[in-house]
Amino acid sequence: MQLDGPPATVEQLSASVGAADGSNNDDVVLLTVANKSEATVLVLAVTLYSPRFSGGADWVPDRAGGTRLGPGDSLSVPAALQPVRCQQDPDHSAATIAITVDRAETGSLTVEVAAADPQGVLDARYQHYCSSSA
């Protein structure tokens, strides 16, 4: 298992957000991180940022030391959304996911990537909460 090598880059990691199946909580989403590199990456934390929510939706592993993500592997983790920011003119900027990794010799590094949302989960949650509070 190769852990050394150049630090993770945006090209080596991708991320998406989706519905957390089986969750009875509408505030929980599923964050998926994919390792497209040829080296194993140690994931220390994953945080979703969207201008439509009041803060980051965090995931940190239960056990110390992170979670190993091999070449070509993906990791799906639940994260609780922060309260929605309902605005007259909402910010439609794309959501991002910050992935903190440990690359052995080079230490920890946080890589921010665009958060793909193929199911439109973030927009649906925003619309649900903002239309019901109007």
Chimera marker file (.cmm) of the C-alpha trace (Angstrom):
<marker_set name="trace">
<marker id="1" x="0.000" y="0.000" z="0.000" r="1" g="1" b="0" radius="0.5"/>
<marker id="2" x="1.576" y="3.256" z="-1.123" r="1" g="1" b="0" radius="0.5"/>
<marker id="3" x="1.051" y="6.198" z="1.224" r="1" g="1" b="0" radius="0.5"/>
<marker id="4" x="3.934" y="8.435" z="0.189" r="1" g="1" b="0" radius="0.5"/>
<marker id="5" x="4.086" y="10.586" z="-2.881" r="1" g="1" b="0" radius="0.5"/>
<marker id="6" x="2.936" y="14.025" z="-3.883" r="1" g="1" b="0" radius="0.5"/>
<marker id="7" x="0.173" y="15.668" z="-1.857" r="1" g="1" b="0" radius="0.5"/>
<marker id="8" x="-3.405" y="15.126" z="-2.943" r="1" g="1" b="0" radius="0.5"/>
<marker id="9" x="-4.602" y="17.589" z="-5.557" r="1" g="1" b="0" radius="0.5"/>
<marker id="10" x="-7.964" y="18.665" z="-6.888" r="1" g="1" b="0" radius="0.5"/>
<marker id="11" x="-7.416" y="16.389" z="-9.902" r="1" g="1" b="0" radius="0.5"/>
<marker id="12" x="-6.849" y="13.352" z="-7.660" r="1" g="1" b="0" radius="0.5"/>
<marker id="13" x="-9.964" y="13.733" z="-5.503" r="1" g="1" b="0" radius="0.5"/>
<marker id="14" x="-13.608" y="14.304" z="-6.360" r="1" g="1" b="0" radius="0.5"/>
<marker id="15" x="-16.652" y="14.708" z="-4.162" r="1" g="1" b="0" radius="0.5"/>
<marker id="16" x="-20.416" y="14.718" z="-4.352" r="1" g="1" b="0" radius="0.5"/>
<marker id="17" x="-23.437" y="15.192" z="-2.130" r="1" g="1" b="0" radius="0.5"/>
<marker id="18" x="-26.529" y="13.012" z="-2.136" r="1" g="1" b="0" radius="0.5"/>
<marker id="19" x="-29.525" y="11.976" z="-0.090" r="1" g="1" b="0" radius="0.5"/>
<marker id="20" x="-28.773" y="9.907" z="2.995" r="1" g="1" b="0" radius="0.5"/>
<marker id="21" x="-30.962" y="6.863" z="2.344" r="1" g="1" b="0" radius="0.5"/>
<marker id="22" x="-32.529" y="5.397" z="5.455" r="1" g="1" b="0" radius="0.5"/>
<marker id="23" x="-32.092" y="8.595" z="7.424" r="1" g="1" b="0" radius="0.5"/>
<marker id="24" x="-35.232" y="9.957" z="9.054" r="1" g="1" b="0" radius="0.5"/>
<marker id="25" x="-33.528" y="13.336" z="9.310" r="1" g="1" b="0" radius="0.5"/>
<marker id="26" x="-33.871" y="15.733" z="6.354" r="1" g="1" b="0" radius="0.5"/>
<marker id="27" x="-30.866" y="17.639" z="7.678" r="1" g="1" b="0" radius="0.5"/>
<marker id="28" x="-28.477" y="14.749" z="6.977" r="1" g="1" b="0" radius="0.5"/>
<marker id="29" x="-26.801" y="14.365" z="3.581" r="1" g="1" b="0" radius="0.5"/>
<marker id="30" x="-24.359" y="11.807" z="2.260" r="1" g="1" b="0" radius="0.5"/>
<marker id="31" x="-20.929" y="13.107" z="1.225" r="1" g="1" b="0" radius="0.5"/>
<marker id="32" x="-18.950" y="10.877" z="-1.145" r="1" g="1" b="0" radius="0.5"/>
<marker id="33" x="-15.216" y="11.314" z="-1.720" r="1" g="1" b="0" radius="0.5"/>
<marker id="34" x="-13.497" y="9.437" z="-4.566" r="1" g="1" b="0" radius="0.5"/>
<marker id="35" x="-9.749" y="8.832" z="-4.773" r="1" g="1" b="0" radius="0.5"/>
<marker id="36" x="-8.717" y="9.013" z="-8.435" r="1" g="1" b="0" radius="0.5"/>
<marker id="37" x="-4.985" y="8.838" z="-7.675" r="1" g="1" b="0" radius="0.5"/>
<marker id="38" x="-2.660" y="5.849" z="-7.730" r="1" g="1" b="0" radius="0.5"/>
<marker id="39" x="-1.813" y="6.199" z="-4.028" r="1" g="1" b="0" radius="0.5"/>
<marker id="40" x="-3.754" y="5.460" z="-0.863" r="1" g="1" b="0" radius="0.5"/>
<marker id="41" x="-5.020" y="8.611" z="0.839" r="1" g="1" b="0" radius="0.5"/>
<marker id="42" x="-5.713" y="8.919" z="4.555" r="1" g="1" b="0" radius="0.5"/>
<marker id="43" x="-8.904" y="10.995" z="4.936" r="1" g="1" b="0" radius="0.5"/>
<marker id="44" x="-8.989" y="12.953" z="8.206" r="1" g="1" b="0" radius="0.5"/>
<marker id="45" x="-12.132" y="15.069" z="7.683" r="1" g="1" b="0" radius="0.5"/>
<marker id="46" x="-14.732" y="16.056" z="5.071" r="1" g="1" b="0" radius="0.5"/>
<marker id="47" x="-16.723" y="19.318" z="5.164" r="1" g="1" b="0" radius="0.5"/>
<marker id="48" x="-19.457" y="20.547" z="2.817" r="1" g="1" b="0" radius="0.5"/>
<marker id="49" x="-19.731" y="24.316" z="2.298" r="1" g="1" b="0" radius="0.5"/>
<marker id="50" x="-22.657" y="26.011" z="0.570" r="1" g="1" b="0" radius="0.5"/>
<marker id="51" x="-23.616" y="29.705" z="0.658" r="1" g="1" b="0" radius="0.5"/>
<marker id="52" x="-27.232" y="28.620" z="1.206" r="1" g="1" b="0" radius="0.5"/>
<marker id="53" x="-26.430" y="27.152" z="4.638" r="1" g="1" b="0" radius="0.5"/>
<marker id="54" x="-25.077" y="28.912" z="7.727" r="1" g="1" b="0" radius="0.5"/>
<marker id="55" x="-21.927" y="26.823" z="8.094" r="1" g="1" b="0" radius="0.5"/>
<marker id="56" x="-20.090" y="23.699" z="7.099" r="1" g="1" b="0" radius="0.5"/>
<marker id="57" x="-21.543" y="20.188" z="7.325" r="1" g="1" b="0" radius="0.5"/>
<marker id="58" x="-18.721" y="18.168" z="8.892" r="1" g="1" b="0" radius="0.5"/>
<marker id="59" x="-17.690" y="14.552" z="9.018" r="1" g="1" b="0" radius="0.5"/>
<marker id="60" x="-14.781" y="13.370" z="11.152" r="1" g="1" b="0" radius="0.5"/>
<marker id="61" x="-13.937" y="9.658" z="11.541" r="1" g="1" b="0" radius="0.5"/>
<marker id="62" x="-15.058" y="7.968" z="14.765" r="1" g="1" b="0" radius="0.5"/>
<marker id="63" x="-11.611" y="6.550" z="15.362" r="1" g="1" b="0" radius="0.5"/>
<marker id="64" x="-8.391" y="8.523" z="15.564" r="1" g="1" b="0" radius="0.5"/>
<marker id="65" x="-6.058" y="8.266" z="12.608" r="1" g="1" b="0" radius="0.5"/>
<marker id="66" x="-8.513" y="8.798" z="9.768" r="1" g="1" b="0" radius="0.5"/>
<marker id="67" x="-9.916" y="6.446" z="7.150" r="1" g="1" b="0" radius="0.5"/>
<marker id="68" x="-7.760" y="4.917" z="4.394" r="1" g="1" b="0" radius="0.5"/>
<marker id="69" x="-9.029" y="5.374" z="0.864" r="1" g="1" b="0" radius="0.5"/>
<marker id="70" x="-7.240" y="3.191" z="-1.701" r="1" g="1" b="0" radius="0.5"/>
<marker id="71" x="-6.682" y="4.038" z="-5.364" r="1" g="1" b="0" radius="0.5"/>
<marker id="72" x="-10.013" y="4.081" z="-7.185" r="1" g="1" b="0" radius="0.5"/>
<marker id="73" x="-11.972" y="3.707" z="-3.939" r="1" g="1" b="0" radius="0.5"/>
<marker id="74" x="-14.681" y="5.988" z="-2.599" r="1" g="1" b="0" radius="0.5"/>
<marker id="75" x="-15.925" y="6.818" z="0.867" r="1" g="1" b="0" radius="0.5"/>
<marker id="76" x="-19.531" y="7.829" z="1.641" r="1" g="1" b="0" radius="0.5"/>
<marker id="77" x="-20.220" y="9.471" z="4.992" r="1" g="1" b="0" radius="0.5"/>
<marker id="78" x="-23.210" y="11.211" z="6.605" r="1" g="1" b="0" radius="0.5"/>
<marker id="79" x="-23.022" y="14.887" z="7.524" r="1" g="1" b="0" radius="0.5"/>
<marker id="80" x="-25.589" y="17.130" z="9.207" r="1" g="1" b="0" radius="0.5"/>
<marker id="81" x="-26.505" y="20.296" z="7.321" r="1" g="1" b="0" radius="0.5"/>
<marker id="82" x="-26.384" y="23.606" z="9.156" r="1" g="1" b="0" radius="0.5"/>
<marker id="83" x="-29.502" y="25.833" z="9.233" r="1" g="1" b="0" radius="0.5"/>
<marker id="84" x="-30.621" y="27.210" z="5.866" r="1" g="1" b="0" radius="0.5"/>
<marker id="85" x="-30.020" y="30.889" z="5.049" r="1" g="1" b="0" radius="0.5"/>
<marker id="86" x="-33.280" y="31.921" z="3.388" r="1" g="1" b="0" radius="0.5"/>
<marker id="87" x="-32.644" y="35.096" z="1.401" r="1" g="1" b="0" radius="0.5"/>
<marker id="88" x="-34.573" y="37.303" z="-0.992" r="1" g="1" b="0" radius="0.5"/>
<marker id="89" x="-31.812" y="36.874" z="-3.594" r="1" g="1" b="0" radius="0.5"/>
<marker id="90" x="-30.116" y="33.575" z="-2.719" r="1" g="1" b="0" radius="0.5"/>
<marker id="91" x="-26.466" y="33.014" z="-3.554" r="1" g="1" b="0" radius="0.5"/>
<marker id="92" x="-26.360" y="30.394" z="-6.305" r="1" g="1" b="0" radius="0.5"/>
<marker id="93" x="-22.610" y="29.805" z="-5.998" r="1" g="1" b="0" radius="0.5"/>
<marker id="94" x="-21.616" y="26.184" z="-6.272" r="1" g="1" b="0" radius="0.5"/>
<marker id="95" x="-21.143" y="24.168" z="-3.119" r="1" g="1" b="0" radius="0.5"/>
<marker id="96" x="-17.674" y="22.856" z="-2.338" r="1" g="1" b="0" radius="0.5"/>
<marker id="97" x="-16.332" y="20.012" z="-0.257" r="1" g="1" b="0" radius="0.5"/>
<marker id="98" x="-13.108" y="20.414" z="1.722" r="1" g="1" b="0" radius="0.5"/>
<marker id="99" x="-11.245" y="17.129" z="2.157" r="1" g="1" b="0" radius="0.5"/>
<marker id="100" x="-8.473" y="17.002" z="4.750" r="1" g="1" b="0" radius="0.5"/>
<marker id="101" x="-5.950" y="14.261" z="4.055" r="1" g="1" b="0" radius="0.5"/>
<marker id="102" x="-2.711" y="13.103" z="5.666" r="1" g="1" b="0" radius="0.5"/>
<marker id="103" x="0.006" y="12.271" z="3.147" r="1" g="1" b="0" radius="0.5"/>
<marker id="104" x="2.606" y="10.793" z="5.552" r="1" g="1" b="0" radius="0.5"/>
<marker id="105" x="5.817" y="12.760" z="4.999" r="1" g="1" b="0" radius="0.5"/>
<marker id="106" x="4.119" y="15.977" z="3.886" r="1" g="1" b="0" radius="0.5"/>
<marker id="107" x="1.594" y="16.144" z="6.754" r="1" g="1" b="0" radius="0.5"/>
<marker id="108" x="-2.051" y="17.110" z="6.502" r="1" g="1" b="0" radius="0.5"/>
<marker id="109" x="-3.452" y="19.035" z="3.585" r="1" g="1" b="0" radius="0.5"/>
<marker id="110" x="-6.949" y="20.329" z="2.859" r="1" g="1" b="0" radius="0.5"/>
<marker id="111" x="-8.114" y="20.143" z="-0.749" r="1" g="1" b="0" radius="0.5"/>
<marker id="112" x="-11.292" y="21.970" z="-1.787" r="1" g="1" b="0" radius="0.5"/>
<marker id="113" x="-13.229" y="20.506" z="-4.714" r="1" g="1" b="0" radius="0.5"/>
<marker id="114" x="-16.546" y="21.290" z="-6.393" r="1" g="1" b="0" radius="0.5"/>
<marker id="115" x="-19.416" y="19.364" z="-4.823" r="1" g="1" b="0" radius="0.5"/>
<marker id="116" x="-21.342" y="17.562" z="-7.524" r="1" g="1" b="0" radius="0.5"/>
<marker id="117" x="-25.035" y="17.333" z="-6.602" r="1" g="1" b="0" radius="0.5"/>
<marker id="118" x="-26.621" y="15.175" z="-9.314" r="1" g="1" b="0" radius="0.5"/>
<marker id="119" x="-29.827" y="14.596" z="-7.306" r="1" g="1" b="0" radius="0.5"/>
<marker id="120" x="-30.274" y="18.304" z="-6.511" r="1" g="1" b="0" radius="0.5"/>
<marker id="121" x="-30.338" y="17.529" z="-2.786" r="1" g="1" b="0" radius="0.5"/>
<marker id="122" x="-29.033" y="20.905" z="-1.600" r="1" g="1" b="0" radius="0.5"/>
<marker id="123" x="-31.451" y="22.885" z="-3.774" r="1" g="1" b="0" radius="0.5"/>
<marker id="124" x="-34.370" y="20.695" z="-2.666" r="1" g="1" b="0" radius="0.5"/>
<marker id="125" x="-33.511" y="21.179" z="1.020" r="1" g="1" b="0" radius="0.5"/>
<marker id="126" x="-33.143" y="24.921" z="0.503" r="1" g="1" b="0" radius="0.5"/>
<marker id="127" x="-36.479" y="25.181" z="-1.331" r="1" g="1" b="0" radius="0.5"/>
<marker id="128" x="-38.252" y="23.048" z="1.287" r="1" g="1" b="0" radius="0.5"/>
<marker id="129" x="-37.120" y="25.099" z="4.266" r="1" g="1" b="0" radius="0.5"/>
<marker id="130" x="-37.339" y="28.519" z="2.643" r="1" g="1" b="0" radius="0.5"/>
<marker id="131" x="-40.784" y="28.005" z="1.093" r="1" g="1" b="0" radius="0.5"/>
<marker id="132" x="-42.163" y="26.712" z="4.405" r="1" g="1" b="0" radius="0.5"/>
<marker id="133" x="-40.743" y="29.686" z="6.336" r="1" g="1" b="0" radius="0.5"/>
<marker id="134" x="-42.135" y="32.297" z="3.930" r="1" g="1" b="0" radius="0.5"/>
<link id1="1" id2="2" r="1" g="1" b="0" radius="0.2"/>
<link id1="2" id2="3" r="1" g="1" b="0" radius="0.2"/>
<link id1="3" id2="4" r="1" g="1" b="0" radius="0.2"/>
<link id1="4" id2="5" r="1" g="1" b="0" radius="0.2"/>
<link id1="5" id2="6" r="1" g="1" b="0" radius="0.2"/>
<link id1="6" id2="7" r="1" g="1" b="0" radius="0.2"/>
<link id1="7" id2="8" r="1" g="1" b="0" radius="0.2"/>
<link id1="8" id2="9" r="1" g="1" b="0" radius="0.2"/>
<link id1="9" id2="10" r="1" g="1" b="0" radius="0.2"/>
<link id1="10" id2="11" r="1" g="1" b="0" radius="0.2"/>
<link id1="11" id2="12" r="1" g="1" b="0" radius="0.2"/>
<link id1="12" id2="13" r="1" g="1" b="0" radius="0.2"/>
<link id1="13" id2="14" r="1" g="1" b="0" radius="0.2"/>
<link id1="14" id2="15" r="1" g="1" b="0" radius="0.2"/>
<link id1="15" id2="16" r="1" g="1" b="0" radius="0.2"/>
<link id1="16" id2="17" r="1" g="1" b="0" radius="0.2"/>
<link id1="17" id2="18" r="1" g="1" b="0" radius="0.2"/>
<link id1="18" id2="19" r="1" g="1" b="0" radius="0.2"/>
<link id1="19" id2="20" r="1" g="1" b="0" radius="0.2"/>
<link id1="20" id2="21" r="1" g="1" b="0" radius="0.2"/>
<link id1="21" id2="22" r="1" g="1" b="0" radius="0.2"/>
<link id1="22" id2="23" r="1" g="1" b="0" radius="0.2"/>
<link id1="23" id2="24" r="1" g="1" b="0" radius="0.2"/>
<link id1="24" id2="25" r="1" g="1" b="0" radius="0.2"/>
<link id1="25" id2="26" r="1" g="1" b="0" radius="0.2"/>
<link id1="26" id2="27" r="1" g="1" b="0" radius="0.2"/>
<link id1="27" id2="28" r="1" g="1" b="0" radius="0.2"/>
<link id1="28" id2="29" r="1" g="1" b="0" radius="0.2"/>
<link id1="29" id2="30" r="1" g="1" b="0" radius="0.2"/>
<link id1="30" id2="31" r="1" g="1" b="0" radius="0.2"/>
<link id1="31" id2="32" r="1" g="1" b="0" radius="0.2"/>
<link id1="32" id2="33" r="1" g="1" b="0" radius="0.2"/>
<link id1="33" id2="34" r="1" g="1" b="0" radius="0.2"/>
<link id1="34" id2="35" r="1" g="1" b="0" radius="0.2"/>
<link id1="35" id2="36" r="1" g="1" b="0" radius="0.2"/>
<link id1="36" id2="37" r="1" g="1" b="0" radius="0.2"/>
<link id1="37" id2="38" r="1" g="1" b="0" radius="0.2"/>
<link id1="38" id2="39" r="1" g="1" b="0" radius="0.2"/>
<link id1="39" id2="40" r="1" g="1" b="0" radius="0.2"/>
<link id1="40" id2="41" r="1" g="1" b="0" radius="0.2"/>
<link id1="41" id2="42" r="1" g="1" b="0" radius="0.2"/>
<link id1="42" id2="43" r="1" g="1" b="0" radius="0.2"/>
<link id1="43" id2="44" r="1" g="1" b="0" radius="0.2"/>
<link id1="44" id2="45" r="1" g="1" b="0" radius="0.2"/>
<link id1="45" id2="46" r="1" g="1" b="0" radius="0.2"/>
<link id1="46" id2="47" r="1" g="1" b="0" radius="0.2"/>
<link id1="47" id2="48" r="1" g="1" b="0" radius="0.2"/>
<link id1="48" id2="49" r="1" g="1" b="0" radius="0.2"/>
<link id1="49" id2="50" r="1" g="1" b="0" radius="0.2"/>
<link id1="50" id2="51" r="1" g="1" b="0" radius="0.2"/>
<link id1="51" id2="52" r="1" g="1" b="0" radius="0.2"/>
<link id1="52" id2="53" r="1" g="1" b="0" radius="0.2"/>
<link id1="53" id2="54" r="1" g="1" b="0" radius="0.2"/>
<link id1="54" id2="55" r="1" g="1" b="0" radius="0.2"/>
<link id1="55" id2="56" r="1" g="1" b="0" radius="0.2"/>
<link id1="56" id2="57" r="1" g="1" b="0" radius="0.2"/>
<link id1="57" id2="58" r="1" g="1" b="0" radius="0.2"/>
<link id1="58" id2="59" r="1" g="1" b="0" radius="0.2"/>
<link id1="59" id2="60" r="1" g="1" b="0" radius="0.2"/>
<link id1="60" id2="61" r="1" g="1" b="0" radius="0.2"/>
<link id1="61" id2="62" r="1" g="1" b="0" radius="0.2"/>
<link id1="62" id2="63" r="1" g="1" b="0" radius="0.2"/>
<link id1="63" id2="64" r="1" g="1" b="0" radius="0.2"/>
<link id1="64" id2="65" r="1" g="1" b="0" radius="0.2"/>
<link id1="65" id2="66" r="1" g="1" b="0" radius="0.2"/>
<link id1="66" id2="67" r="1" g="1" b="0" radius="0.2"/>
<link id1="67" id2="68" r="1" g="1" b="0" radius="0.2"/>
<link id1="68" id2="69" r="1" g="1" b="0" radius="0.2"/>
<link id1="69" id2="70" r="1" g="1" b="0" radius="0.2"/>
<link id1="70" id2="71" r="1" g="1" b="0" radius="0.2"/>
<link id1="71" id2="72" r="1" g="1" b="0" radius="0.2"/>
<link id1="72" id2="73" r="1" g="1" b="0" radius="0.2"/>
<link id1="73" id2="74" r="1" g="1" b="0" radius="0.2"/>
<link id1="74" id2="75" r="1" g="1" b="0" radius="0.2"/>
<link id1="75" id2="76" r="1" g="1" b="0" radius="0.2"/>
<link id1="76" id2="77" r="1" g="1" b="0" radius="0.2"/>
<link id1="77" id2="78" r="1" g="1" b="0" radius="0.2"/>
<link id1="78" id2="79" r="1" g="1" b="0" radius="0.2"/>
<link id1="79" id2="80" r="1" g="1" b="0" radius="0.2"/>
<link id1="80" id2="81" r="1" g="1" b="0" radius="0.2"/>
<link id1="81" id2="82" r="1" g="1" b="0" radius="0.2"/>
<link id1="82" id2="83" r="1" g="1" b="0" radius="0.2"/>
<link id1="83" id2="84" r="1" g="1" b="0" radius="0.2"/>
<link id1="84" id2="85" r="1" g="1" b="0" radius="0.2"/>
<link id1="85" id2="86" r="1" g="1" b="0" radius="0.2"/>
<link id1="86" id2="87" r="1" g="1" b="0" radius="0.2"/>
<link id1="87" id2="88" r="1" g="1" b="0" radius="0.2"/>
<link id1="88" id2="89" r="1" g="1" b="0" radius="0.2"/>
<link id1="89" id2="90" r="1" g="1" b="0" radius="0.2"/>
<link id1="90" id2="91" r="1" g="1" b="0" radius="0.2"/>
<link id1="91" id2="92" r="1" g="1" b="0" radius="0.2"/>
<link id1="92" id2="93" r="1" g="1" b="0" radius="0.2"/>
<link id1="93" id2="94" r="1" g="1" b="0" radius="0.2"/>
<link id1="94" id2="95" r="1" g="1" b="0" radius="0.2"/>
<link id1="95" id2="96" r="1" g="1" b="0" radius="0.2"/>
<link id1="96" id2="97" r="1" g="1" b="0" radius="0.2"/>
<link id1="97" id2="98" r="1" g="1" b="0" radius="0.2"/>
<link id1="98" id2="99" r="1" g="1" b="0" radius="0.2"/>
<link id1="99" id2="100" r="1" g="1" b="0" radius="0.2"/>
<link id1="100" id2="101" r="1" g="1" b="0" radius="0.2"/>
<link id1="101" id2="102" r="1" g="1" b="0" radius="0.2"/>
<link id1="102" id2="103" r="1" g="1" b="0" radius="0.2"/>
<link id1="103" id2="104" r="1" g="1" b="0" radius="0.2"/>
<link id1="104" id2="105" r="1" g="1" b="0" radius="0.2"/>
<link id1="105" id2="106" r="1" g="1" b="0" radius="0.2"/>
<link id1="106" id2="107" r="1" g="1" b="0" radius="0.2"/>
<link id1="107" id2="108" r="1" g="1" b="0" radius="0.2"/>
<link id1="108" id2="109" r="1" g="1" b="0" radius="0.2"/>
<link id1="109" id2="110" r="1" g="1" b="0" radius="0.2"/>
<link id1="110" id2="111" r="1" g="1" b="0" radius="0.2"/>
<link id1="111" id2="112" r="1" g="1" b="0" radius="0.2"/>
<link id1="112" id2="113" r="1" g="1" b="0" radius="0.2"/>
<link id1="113" id2="114" r="1" g="1" b="0" radius="0.2"/>
<link id1="114" id2="115" r="1" g="1" b="0" radius="0.2"/>
<link id1="115" id2="116" r="1" g="1" b="0" radius="0.2"/>
<link id1="116" id2="117" r="1" g="1" b="0" radius="0.2"/>
<link id1="117" id2="118" r="1" g="1" b="0" radius="0.2"/>
<link id1="118" id2="119" r="1" g="1" b="0" radius="0.2"/>
<link id1="119" id2="120" r="1" g="1" b="0" radius="0.2"/>
<link id1="120" id2="121" r="1" g="1" b="0" radius="0.2"/>
<link id1="121" id2="122" r="1" g="1" b="0" radius="0.2"/>
<link id1="122" id2="123" r="1" g="1" b="0" radius="0.2"/>
<link id1="123" id2="124" r="1" g="1" b="0" radius="0.2"/>
<link id1="124" id2="125" r="1" g="1" b="0" radius="0.2"/>
<link id1="125" id2="126" r="1" g="1" b="0" radius="0.2"/>
<link id1="126" id2="127" r="1" g="1" b="0" radius="0.2"/>
<link id1="127" id2="128" r="1" g="1" b="0" radius="0.2"/>
<link id1="128" id2="129" r="1" g="1" b="0" radius="0.2"/>
<link id1="129" id2="130" r="1" g="1" b="0" radius="0.2"/>
<link id1="130" id2="131" r="1" g="1" b="0" radius="0.2"/>
<link id1="131" id2="132" r="1" g="1" b="0" radius="0.2"/>
<link id1="132" id2="133" r="1" g="1" b="0" radius="0.2"/>
<link id1="133" id2="134" r="1" g="1" b="0" radius="0.2"/>
</marker_set>
